[in-house]
């Protein structure tokens, strides 16, 4: 697992994907601290690492990054950790468009060509 606080290249993500799931990398994004963790078998492992590092549960969202796709099709909002009825999120996706936009902005800031 790797905490991304600065930029990571698409080519680096491709290597990580090839060594794990083949075409994607699991990630958990902290929308307040604007950091993410990548490269684990489970989103819950990444979530646990961020919680250990001081993140707050309500700020953590699981996504999948497909580095071989075009930029507008690179992010998939799908993770079991996203099911949070108490926060109004009843699916594995991210239902709140404001939260989705925060995630996308963090991804744009941290992933470079």
ZALORO-201796 format. One record per residue (C-alpha): residue in one letter; residue number from 1; x, y, z. Coordinates in Angstrom, 1 decimal, m for minus. Layout:
% ZALORO-201796
<r rest="a" nr="NUM" x="X" y="Y" z="Z"/>
...
//
This chain:
% ZALORO-201796
<r rest="x" nr="1" x="0.0" y="0.0" z="0.0"/>
<r rest="x" nr="2" x="1.1" y="3.5" z="m0.8"/>
<r rest="x" nr="3" x="m0.2" y="6.8" z="0.5"/>
<r rest="x" nr="4" x="m0.2" y="9.4" z="m2.3"/>
<r rest="x" nr="5" x="0.2" y="12.9" z="m1.0"/>
<r rest="x" nr="6" x="2.0" y="14.2" z="m4.0"/>
<r rest="x" nr="7" x="1.7" y="13.4" z="m7.7"/>
<r rest="x" nr="8" x="1.9" y="9.9" z="m9.2"/>
<r rest="x" nr="9" x="2.2" y="9.2" z="m13.0"/>
<r rest="x" nr="10" x="m0.2" y="7.2" z="m15.1"/>
<r rest="x" nr="11" x="2.6" y="5.0" z="m16.1"/>
<r rest="x" nr="12" x="3.3" y="4.2" z="m12.5"/>
<r rest="x" nr="13" x="m0.3" y="3.3" z="m12.0"/>
<r rest="x" nr="14" x="m0.2" y="1.1" z="m15.0"/>
<r rest="x" nr="15" x="2.7" y="m0.9" z="m13.5"/>
<r rest="x" nr="16" x="0.8" y="m1.3" z="m10.2"/>
<r rest="x" nr="17" x="m2.3" y="m2.4" z="m12.1"/>
<r rest="x" nr="18" x="m0.4" y="m5.0" z="m14.1"/>
<r rest="x" nr="19" x="1.1" y="m6.4" z="m10.9"/>
<r rest="x" nr="20" x="m2.3" y="m6.7" z="m9.1"/>
<r rest="x" nr="21" x="m5.7" y="m6.8" z="m10.8"/>
<r rest="x" nr="22" x="m4.4" y="m6.4" z="m14.4"/>
<r rest="x" nr="23" x="m6.3" y="m3.3" z="m15.6"/>
<r rest="x" nr="24" x="m7.2" y="m1.3" z="m12.4"/>
<r rest="x" nr="25" x="m5.9" y="m0.2" z="m9.1"/>
<r rest="x" nr="26" x="m8.1" y="0.1" z="m5.9"/>
<r rest="x" nr="27" x="m7.8" y="3.4" z="m4.1"/>
<r rest="x" nr="28" x="m9.4" y="5.1" z="m1.1"/>
<r rest="x" nr="29" x="m9.5" y="8.9" z="m1.2"/>
<r rest="x" nr="30" x="m9.7" y="11.2" z="1.9"/>
<r rest="x" nr="31" x="m11.7" y="14.2" z="0.5"/>
<r rest="x" nr="32" x="m10.7" y="16.5" z="3.4"/>
<r rest="x" nr="33" x="m6.9" y="15.8" z="3.5"/>
<r rest="x" nr="34" x="m6.9" y="15.5" z="m0.3"/>
<r rest="x" nr="35" x="m4.7" y="12.3" z="m0.2"/>
<r rest="x" nr="36" x="m5.3" y="8.7" z="m1.3"/>
<r rest="x" nr="37" x="m4.0" y="5.2" z="m0.7"/>
<r rest="x" nr="38" x="m3.5" y="2.8" z="m3.6"/>
<r rest="x" nr="39" x="m2.3" y="m0.7" z="m4.2"/>
<r rest="x" nr="40" x="m4.1" y="m3.0" z="m1.9"/>
<r rest="x" nr="41" x="m6.3" y="m6.1" z="m2.5"/>
<r rest="x" nr="42" x="m9.2" y="m4.6" z="m0.5"/>
<r rest="x" nr="43" x="m10.5" y="m1.0" z="m0.1"/>
<r rest="x" nr="44" x="m11.0" y="m1.8" z="3.6"/>
<r rest="x" nr="45" x="m7.2" y="m2.3" z="4.0"/>
<r rest="x" nr="46" x="m6.6" y="1.1" z="2.5"/>
<r rest="x" nr="47" x="m9.3" y="2.6" z="4.6"/>
<r rest="x" nr="48" x="m7.7" y="1.1" z="7.7"/>
<r rest="x" nr="49" x="m4.3" y="2.6" z="6.9"/>
<r rest="x" nr="50" x="m5.8" y="6.1" z="6.4"/>
<r rest="x" nr="51" x="m7.7" y="5.8" z="9.7"/>
<r rest="x" nr="52" x="m4.4" y="4.9" z="11.4"/>
<r rest="x" nr="53" x="m2.9" y="8.0" z="9.8"/>
<r rest="x" nr="54" x="m5.6" y="10.3" z="11.3"/>
<r rest="x" nr="55" x="m8.3" y="10.4" z="8.7"/>
<r rest="x" nr="56" x="m12.0" y="10.5" z="9.6"/>
<r rest="x" nr="57" x="m14.3" y="7.7" z="8.4"/>
<r rest="x" nr="58" x="m16.8" y="10.1" z="6.9"/>
<r rest="x" nr="59" x="m14.1" y="11.6" z="4.6"/>
<r rest="x" nr="60" x="m13.0" y="8.2" z="3.0"/>
<r rest="x" nr="61" x="m14.4" y="7.0" z="m0.3"/>
<r rest="x" nr="62" x="m13.4" y="3.9" z="m2.3"/>
<r rest="x" nr="63" x="m12.8" y="4.0" z="m6.0"/>
<r rest="x" nr="64" x="m11.1" y="2.0" z="m8.8"/>
<r rest="x" nr="65" x="m8.6" y="3.7" z="m11.1"/>
<r rest="x" nr="66" x="m8.3" y="2.3" z="m14.6"/>
<r rest="x" nr="67" x="m5.0" y="3.8" z="m15.9"/>
<r rest="x" nr="68" x="m5.3" y="2.3" z="m19.3"/>
<r rest="x" nr="69" x="m8.6" y="4.1" z="m20.0"/>
<r rest="x" nr="70" x="m9.0" y="7.7" z="m21.3"/>
<r rest="x" nr="71" x="m9.0" y="10.3" z="m18.6"/>
<r rest="x" nr="72" x="m12.8" y="10.7" z="m18.5"/>
<r rest="x" nr="73" x="m13.3" y="6.9" z="m18.1"/>
<r rest="x" nr="74" x="m10.5" y="6.3" z="m15.6"/>
<r rest="x" nr="75" x="m12.4" y="6.5" z="m12.4"/>
<r rest="x" nr="76" x="m15.1" y="4.0" z="m11.2"/>
<r rest="x" nr="77" x="m17.0" y="4.9" z="m8.0"/>
<r rest="x" nr="78" x="m17.5" y="1.4" z="m6.7"/>
<r rest="x" nr="79" x="m16.6" y="0.0" z="m3.2"/>
<r rest="x" nr="80" x="m18.2" y="m1.8" z="m0.3"/>
<r rest="x" nr="81" x="m16.8" y="0.9" z="2.0"/>
<r rest="x" nr="82" x="m19.1" y="3.5" z="0.3"/>
<r rest="x" nr="83" x="m22.3" y="1.9" z="1.7"/>
<r rest="x" nr="84" x="m23.2" y="4.4" z="4.4"/>
<r rest="x" nr="85" x="m26.8" y="4.8" z="5.1"/>
<r rest="x" nr="86" x="m26.1" y="7.2" z="7.9"/>
<r rest="x" nr="87" x="m24.5" y="9.5" z="5.4"/>
<r rest="x" nr="88" x="m27.3" y="9.0" z="2.9"/>
<r rest="x" nr="89" x="m25.2" y="6.8" z="0.6"/>
<r rest="x" nr="90" x="m27.0" y="3.5" z="0.2"/>
<r rest="x" nr="91" x="m25.0" y="2.0" z="m2.6"/>
<r rest="x" nr="92" x="m21.5" y="1.0" z="m3.5"/>
<r rest="x" nr="93" x="m21.2" y="4.1" z="m5.6"/>
<r rest="x" nr="94" x="m20.8" y="7.7" z="m4.5"/>
<r rest="x" nr="95" x="m24.3" y="9.2" z="m4.8"/>
<r rest="x" nr="96" x="m23.5" y="12.8" z="m3.7"/>
<r rest="x" nr="97" x="m22.3" y="14.8" z="m6.8"/>
<r rest="x" nr="98" x="m20.4" y="17.2" z="m4.6"/>
<r rest="x" nr="99" x="m18.4" y="14.3" z="m3.1"/>
<r rest="x" nr="100" x="m17.8" y="12.8" z="m6.5"/>
<r rest="x" nr="101" x="m16.5" y="16.1" z="m7.8"/>
<r rest="x" nr="102" x="m14.1" y="16.4" z="m4.8"/>
<r rest="x" nr="103" x="m12.8" y="13.0" z="m5.5"/>
<r rest="x" nr="104" x="m12.3" y="13.8" z="m9.2"/>
<r rest="x" nr="105" x="m10.5" y="17.0" z="m8.4"/>
<r rest="x" nr="106" x="m8.1" y="15.2" z="m6.0"/>
<r rest="x" nr="107" x="m7.5" y="12.6" z="m8.7"/>
<r rest="x" nr="108" x="m6.8" y="15.3" z="m11.3"/>
<r rest="x" nr="109" x="m4.4" y="17.0" z="m8.9"/>
<r rest="x" nr="110" x="m2.5" y="13.8" z="m8.0"/>
<r rest="x" nr="111" x="m2.4" y="11.8" z="m11.2"/>
<r rest="x" nr="112" x="m0.2" y="13.2" z="m14.0"/>
<r rest="x" nr="113" x="0.7" y="11.9" z="m17.5"/>
//
